[in-house]
Amino acid sequence: MLSWFRNTYSLIQHDVVSRLCTAPDFLDTVIALLDSTSELRKDLIRQLVSIGCVFVRHGGKHDWCHDPTTKGSQRVPRRAEINEHLAKRILKIMSDP
């Protein structure tokens, strides 16, 4: 049953990500994220979007970023200030295949 759940979850997740990539309001969502954050967070979001990442879910403390090509996911803190080492680590994880 666990393998069925994993396969079903994977299919649903892939469907959601493919819909988000083609959604016309995707850029509006990214722009809204950029308006309410610090400069380092803005730069991190811009770089993640430029390498092809999609923001899948927005939580209270973290946003979930997904890369459809590598199928990797990473959480991005929603704090006003993000540690520079953490930002570099997130970019390294999301850019490596």
C-alpha positions in Angstrom: 0.0 0.0 0.0 2.9 2.3 0.7 4.3 1.9 -2.8 0.8 2.7 -4.3 0.7 5.8 -2.1 4.1 6.9 -3.3 3.3 6.4 -6.9 0.0 8.2 -6.7 1.6 11.1 -4.8 4.3 11.3 -7.4 1.7 11.5 -10.2 -0.3 14.1 -8.4 2.8 16.1 -7.6 3.9 16.0 -11.3 0.5 17.1 -12.5 0.4 20.0 -10.0 3.9 21.1 -11.1 3.2 20.9 -14.8 0.0 23.0 -14.2 2.0 25.6 -12.3 4.6 25.8 -15.0 2.0 26.7 -17.6 -0.2 28.8 -15.4 -0.6 32.4 -16.7 -0.5 33.9 -13.2 2.7 32.2 -12.3 4.8 35.3 -12.9 2.2 37.3 -10.9 2.8 35.0 -7.9 6.6 35.4 -8.2 6.3 39.2 -8.4 4.0 39.2 -5.3 6.6 37.1 -3.5 9.3 39.6 -4.4 7.3 42.6 -3.2 7.2 41.5 0.4 10.8 40.3 1.0 14.3 41.4 1.6 17.0 42.0 -1.1 18.8 38.7 -0.5 15.6 36.7 -0.6 14.5 38.6 -3.8 17.8 37.7 -5.4 17.5 34.0 -4.3 13.9 33.8 -5.8 15.1 35.4 -9.0 17.9 33.0 -9.4 15.8 30.0 -8.6 13.2 31.0 -11.2 15.9 31.7 -13.8 17.2 28.2 -13.5 13.7 26.8 -14.0 12.4 26.2 -10.5 8.7 26.6 -9.7 7.2 27.6 -6.3 4.8 24.8 -5.5 3.5 25.6 -2.1 3.6 28.7 0.1 3.5 28.0 3.9 3.7 30.1 7.0 7.4 29.8 7.5 8.7 28.3 4.2 7.9 28.2 0.5 8.5 24.9 -1.4 10.5 25.2 -4.6 10.5 22.4 -7.2 12.7 21.8 -10.2 10.8 19.9 -12.8 13.9 18.8 -14.7 15.7 17.2 -11.8 12.5 16.5 -9.8 14.2 18.0 -6.7 12.5 20.0 -4.1 13.8 22.4 -1.5 12.2 24.7 1.1 13.0 28.4 1.1 12.6 30.3 4.3 10.1 33.2 4.4 12.1 35.2 6.9 12.9 38.8 6.4 16.7 38.0 6.4 18.2 34.8 5.0 21.7 33.7 5.9 23.9 34.1 2.8 25.4 30.6 3.3 21.9 29.1 3.4 21.0 30.9 0.1 24.1 29.6 -1.5 23.4 26.1 -0.3 19.8 26.2 -1.6 21.1 27.4 -5.0 23.7 24.6 -5.1 21.1 21.9 -4.3 18.6 23.1 -6.9 21.1 23.7 -9.7 23.0 20.4 -9.4 21.5 17.6 -11.4 
